[in-house]
Amino acid sequence: MSTLPLEFRDVTCTFGPEANRVHALRNVSFSLNPGELVAVMGPSGSGKSTLLNIAGLLLQPTSGEVLIDGVETSQMSQKKTAELRRDHLGVVFQRYNLMSTFTVGENVALPLELGGQKLKEMRGEIQRALAEVGLEDIIDRFPEEISGGQAQRVAIARALIGSRGIILADEPTGALDTATSDDVMRILRGRIDAGAAGILVTHEARFAGWADRVIYLRDGQIAD
């Protein structure tokens, strides 16, 4: 029996003391299949960012289980959690989160470098990741020397490098024009079609249209 890339089982996440407790997520259950992109939609405060942070192992749920490739993650050490995040999860942030003192190539290589690989040994893999997003010619530039659209594609290349099979994207088109947004979605969709699994948090129905299905959150619960 094959394992699923990602599973949420009755995941609840609360913040604050009991008297003022906020339920960010309430008993959320869903799974991702290989080759599937799921869009997560809902109004502000519905729990979208909390769901993505838990899926990215950046936040522990209050209760419930999160499984990555069949492995339950709540009892893992910080070291094992960091390794799992680095090796299996690619995250595309809305605001790029590029290191200003690193070149484009060094930014893309960061997940592999954290895994112990040497930068000089990764140049071919860096170039392949940048070629996938159409930016192989800017490998030695710095973030301040490229456009916002290019910066977002660099962030995507960083999320795609290596063999990570789960891609998590938080409003990746939020600050981009229509043409660049479509390019970004085409790149993400291409990696999903190649066998990865992905979550896309978005406010816009036209971007959700790239997904295979939509999860709609309201008040921390799946509404449909």
C-alpha positions in Angstrom: 0.0 0.0 0.0 1.6 3.3 -1.1 1.8 6.2 1.2 0.5 9.7 0.5 2.8 12.7 0.3 0.8 14.6 2.9 -2.1 13.8 5.3 -3.9 15.9 7.9 -5.8 13.8 10.4 -8.2 15.8 12.7 -5.7 18.7 13.0 -6.6 21.4 15.4 -4.5 24.4 16.2 -5.3 27.0 18.9 -3.5 30.1 20.2 -3.7 32.0 23.4 -4.8 31.2 27.0 -8.0 29.3 27.6 -10.1 32.5 28.4 -9.1 34.1 25.1 -8.4 31.0 23.0 -8.4 31.3 19.2 -9.1 28.3 17.1 -7.1 28.8 14.0 -8.0 25.2 12.7 -10.7 22.9 13.9 -10.5 19.1 13.2 -9.1 19.6 9.6 -8.6 16.3 7.7 -7.5 16.0 4.1 -4.7 14.3 2.0 -2.6 15.1 -1.0 -2.0 12.6 -3.8 1.1 12.6 -6.1 0.5 14.7 -9.1 -2.3 16.7 -7.4 -2.4 20.5 -6.7 -4.9 21.6 -4.1 -5.9 25.2 -3.8 -6.8 26.5 -0.3 -9.2 29.5 -0.3 -11.1 31.4 2.3 -11.5 34.8 3.8 -8.8 36.5 5.9 -8.5 34.8 9.3 -10.0 31.5 8.1 -6.9 29.5 8.8 -5.1 29.3 5.4 -1.7 30.5 6.7 -1.9 28.3 9.7 -2.7 25.3 7.6 0.3 26.0 5.3 2.6 26.6 8.2 1.6 23.2 9.8 2.0 21.5 6.4 5.5 23.0 6.1 6.4 21.8 9.6 6.9 25.4 10.7 4.2 25.1 13.3 3.0 22.1 15.4 -0.8 21.5 15.7 -2.4 21.5 19.1 -3.9 18.1 18.4 -4.2 15.7 15.5 -1.6 14.1 13.2 0.4 15.4 10.2 2.0 12.7 8.1 4.7 13.3 5.5 5.2 10.3 3.2 3.5 8.2 5.8 5.6 9.4 8.7 3.8 11.0 11.6 5.7 14.2 12.5 4.5 15.4 15.9 7.0 13.4 18.0 10.1 14.1 15.9 13.1 15.9 17.2 13.8 19.4 15.9 16.8 17.9 14.0 14.7 15.3 12.3 11.9 17.8 11.6 14.4 20.2 10.0 15.8 17.4 7.8 12.4 16.3 6.7 11.5 19.9 5.8 14.7 20.4 3.9 14.6 17.2 2.0 10.9 16.8 1.2 9.2 20.2 1.3 9.7 23.2 -1.0 8.0 26.4 0.2 7.3 29.4 -2.0 6.7 32.5 0.1 4.6 35.5 -1.1 7.5 37.9 -0.4 10.2 35.8 -1.9 12.5 35.6 1.2 15.7 35.8 -0.8 19.0 36.5 1.0 20.2 39.9 -0.3 23.9 39.2 0.2 23.6 35.9 -1.8 23.6 35.6 -5.5 20.7 34.1 -7.3 22.5 30.8 -7.6 23.5 30.8 -3.9 19.8 31.5 -2.9 18.6 28.6 -5.1 21.3 26.3 -3.7 20.6 27.1 0.0 18.4 24.0 0.8 21.1 21.7 -0.7 23.9 23.5 1.0 22.1 23.2 4.4 22.1 19.5 3.6 25.9 19.4 3.4 26.5 19.7 -0.3 29.3 22.0 -1.5 28.3 25.0 -3.7 30.9 24.2 -6.4 29.5 20.7 -6.7 25.9 21.9 -7.2 26.3 24.3 -10.1 24.8 22.0 -12.7 21.8 21.3 -10.4 21.4 25.1 -9.8 21.4 25.7 -13.5 18.8 23.1 -14.1 16.5 24.6 -11.5 17.0 28.1 -12.9 16.4 26.8 -16.4 13.1 25.3 -15.3 11.9 28.8 -14.4 13.6 30.4 -17.4 16.3 32.2 -15.5 19.5 30.3 -16.2 21.3 33.5 -17.4 21.1 35.4 -14.1 22.8 32.8 -11.8 25.5 35.3 -10.7 23.3 38.4 -10.1 22.1 39.6 -6.7 18.4 40.0 -5.7 18.6 43.8 -5.9 19.6 43.5 -9.6 16.5 41.6 -10.7 12.8 42.4 -11.1 10.0 41.3 -8.7 8.8 38.7 -11.2 12.3 37.3 -11.6 12.7 37.2 -7.8 9.5 35.2 -7.4 10.8 32.7 -10.0 14.1 32.4 -8.2 12.1 31.6 -5.0 10.3 28.9 -7.0 13.6 27.5 -8.3 14.8 27.3 -4.7 11.6 25.4 -3.8 12.0 23.0 -6.7 15.7 22.2 -6.5 16.5 18.6 -5.5 14.0 15.8 -5.2 11.4 17.4 -2.8 8.0 16.0 -3.6 5.8 18.5 -1.8 5.5 22.1 -2.9 3.7 24.7 -0.7 3.0 28.1 -2.2 1.6 31.0 -0.2 0.0 33.5 -2.5 2.9 33.2 -5.0 1.3 35.6 -7.5 0.3 38.3 -5.0 2.6 41.0 -6.2 3.0 40.0 -9.9 1.4 41.2 -13.1 -1.0 39.0 -15.0 1.6 37.6 -17.5 4.2 36.9 -14.9 1.5 35.3 -12.6 0.5 33.0 -15.4 4.2 32.0 -15.9 4.5 31.3 -12.2 1.4 29.1 -12.2 2.6 27.3 -15.3 5.9 26.5 -13.6 4.2 25.2 -10.5 1.7 23.2 -12.5 4.5 21.6 -14.5 6.2 20.3 -11.4 2.9 18.9 -10.1 2.3 17.2 -13.4 5.7 15.7 -13.1 4.7 13.9 -9.9 5.0 16.3 -7.0 2.1 17.2 -4.8 1.2 20.8 -3.9 -0.8 23.2 -1.9 -1.6 26.7 -3.3 -3.0 29.3 -0.9 -4.8 32.0 -3.0 -7.5 34.5 -2.8 -8.2 34.5 -6.5 -10.5 32.0 -8.3 -8.5 32.2 -11.5 -5.4 30.9 -9.9 -7.4 28.2 -8.0 -8.5 27.2 -11.5 -5.0 25.7 -12.0 -5.7 23.3 -9.1 -7.2 19.8 -9.3 -9.5 20.6 -6.4 -10.2 23.4 -3.9 -10.4 23.3 -0.1 -12.5 26.2 1.2 -11.8 27.2 4.8 -14.1 29.2 7.0 -13.5 29.9 10.8 -10.8 27.2 10.7 -12.9 24.4 9.3 -13.3 22.9 5.9 -16.5 24.4 4.6 -17.2 22.2 1.6 
